[in-house]
Amino acid sequence: MGKLAPSMLEADMRFLDEELKRMERAGADYVHIDVMDGAFVPNLAFGMREIKSIRSSSSMVFDVHMMVQEPVRFVKRMKEAGADVITVHYEACTDLAKTIRAIRELGVRAGVALNPDTGLGVLQDEILKQVDVVQLMTAQPGLEGQRFLPGSLQKIQALRKRMEELGLVCEIEVDGKIDMENVQEAVRAGASVIVSGKALFQGDLENNIQKMKRLIEEALSEGGS
């Protein structure tokens, strides 16, 4: 079953409690929370204090995407703040295996993210066997004005094929300019967790979530992963 994760970055920051309730009411599975440090990416966003302050507002999965240099420094505090999934960037970790172990030892689902220009070959089989999620960026992270990168579809397909060959049950998450026009292509390629921002928050949030959920289910019924 495909999962939809609205991106908290696009929510109205004045009313986060109500925004979370609206997402949950509409059937969102996760809420995607970007943590940015101003170093790995040029912008700043959400920290532990903000995540902890909204944890009681929702029972949705808190999908925390750490766009942070050496995220191993913060994973324990992220778990304490309420993270259910902690995803770190391959490009930001000196020792990726150590970072993944640190997350798993906390009893939290672990994920690894790859930037668009990073090839799948950097992920060793042993890493893939340890993670619950591989997040593929389908636009450059942490920057405004990006577009969905069509070449991402081949990358999703290649990752899905590799996971099947290894016999792994692992989510493929896609993040970056996913909208009503391209979401089905991503699902058909093999994505199972869809992060979406502006496409959901521009207009009626609840209706948009329900519409995208229908599109995801339609693509799955046609033989997506």
N, C-alpha and C positions, 0 to 999 in steps of 0.2 A: 504494500500500500504506500502510495506517495504521501509525503508530508510537506506541509506548507509552513514556512517560517517568515512572517512579516519582520522587516528590519526596523528595529527600534529607532534607528537614526532618523527615520522619516516621520516619526510620531510627533504630536504636538507636545512639546516638553512641559507646557503649563499644566497638562491634564494627563500625566502618564498613567495614573491609577485608572481613569476611565478608558483611556486608549487600550490598556491591557484587557480590561473587561470586555470591551467591544471586540477585540481580536478573538478572545476565547468564546464569546457568544456566537461569533460567526463560524467557528469551527477550525480556527488556526491550531496547528499541532504544537509548534514551537514558537518562541519569540527569539529572534536573532539579535544578539547584543554585541555590537562592535566596540572593542576596547582599543583605543589608539593612543600612542605615546608621544607623538610629535617627532619621533626619531626614525622608527622603522617606516612609518608613513608620515606625511607632512602635517596631518591634522591631529587634533586631540578629541577624544570622546570617552564616554563612560568609564568610571573606575569602580572600585569595590564598594565605596560608600553609596554610590547611586544604585548599584545593583541590589545591595542589601535593603535599601529604602523601598524598593518596589517588589521585593520577593513575596511579601504577604498579599500582594494584589492579585496574584494569579497562580493557578496550579499548572499552567503550561510548562513545558520543558524550557528551561533557560539555556539557550544555545550560545555560549560565550566564545566569540571569535577574537583571539588575542593578536592584534597587529602591533606587537611589542617586541623590542629587542630583548633577548634572553628571558623569555616568559617564565622559565622555571622558577625565577625569583618570586613570582606572584601566585602560583597555582594554588597553594594552600589557602591563601587569603581569598582567592576567587571561589574556592569551594565553600569556605565559611560564609561568603556573601550570598551564596545560593545557586551557584552554577551547577547544572546537571550534565552539561557537555562542555569540555574545554578543548578548543581547537587552537593549535599553535602553528606558526609558519615554519616550514622547512628552512626558509631563507634567514630566519631570525634566531635559529638555535645553533650554538656551537656544538652541542651534543644532543641530537634529536632523540636518540634512544633513551638517554637519561631523563630527558624531559617527559617523554611518554610514560616511562616507568613511574615518575613522580606523580603524574596525574592518576594513573591506574591505582597506585597505592592509596590514594585518597578515596577510592571507591566511586570515582567519577568517570563517565565515558570520555575517552580520549580521541582527539582528532588531529589530523595533520592537514595543513592547507598549502597549496602550491600557487604561486603567482603565474600569470599567463605565459610568461617567458621561460618558466622552469619545466623541463621535461619530466615525464613520468619515470624515466630511468634513474632518477636520484633516489627513488623510494625502493629500498631493498625489500625482498620478500619478508624478512623477519620483522621489519617495521609494519608492513601491511598486515601481518598476522597479529600485531599487538594493538592496532587501532580499531575503533568502532566506526570512524567516519574519515573519509578523505574528501576534503573540500577543494574543489577546483574553482579558482577565480576566473570568471568569464568576462571581466573587465579589470583594468588596473586598480588595485586597492587604494582606498583612502584619498581618491581624487575626484573632484566634481567634473561633470561634463563628459564622462566616458560613454562609450557605446559597447553593446554586446559584441564580443569577438566571435565571428562565425566559425573560426578554426577550433573553437572550444568543443564543438560537437564531435569532431574526430577524436579529441583527447578523452572525452567522456566515454566514447565507444571503446577506445583502446584500453582504458582503465577497467571498464566493465568486463571486457574479454579476459584481461589478465586475472581479475578476481575470480572469474568462473573457472579458469584453468587451475588456479590455486585452491579452489573449493572454499572460498571465503564468503562469509555473510557479513558484508560491510556496507554501510551507507555511502553513496556518492552524493555529496552536497554540491550544489552550484550556487554561486554568489556573484552577482554583477550584471545589472541591467536586464534582469529577467522580467518580461512583461507578458501581456495577453497574446502577443503575436508570436513569441518564440518559446513559450513555456512548454508547449507540446513537443517541439523539436528536442528540447533538452531531456524530457522524460523518455521519449522514444529512443534517444541515444543511450539511456541507461541511468539518468539521474533519478534519485529517490527522495532527496530532500531539496526543496526549492526555496531559496531566499529571494524575497522580492520587496522592493521599497516603494518608489514613487508610483508604480503601477497599481499598488493597493491603496496608498494614502491619498492620491489625488482623486477627489470625488467621494463617493460613499464607501467608506472602509469596509463595512460589513458586506455590502453587495459585491464589492470587488473581491473580497476573500472567497465568498461563496462561488463567484464566477470562476476564479482561478482554480479552486478545488475541483469544480466540475471539469474544467479543461484537463487537469492532471488525471482525473479518473478516466476520462475518455481516452486519453493517450495510453494509459495503462491497459485499458480493455482492448486496445488494438494490438497489444503485444509488447508494450514497453516494460521496463524492469521494475 
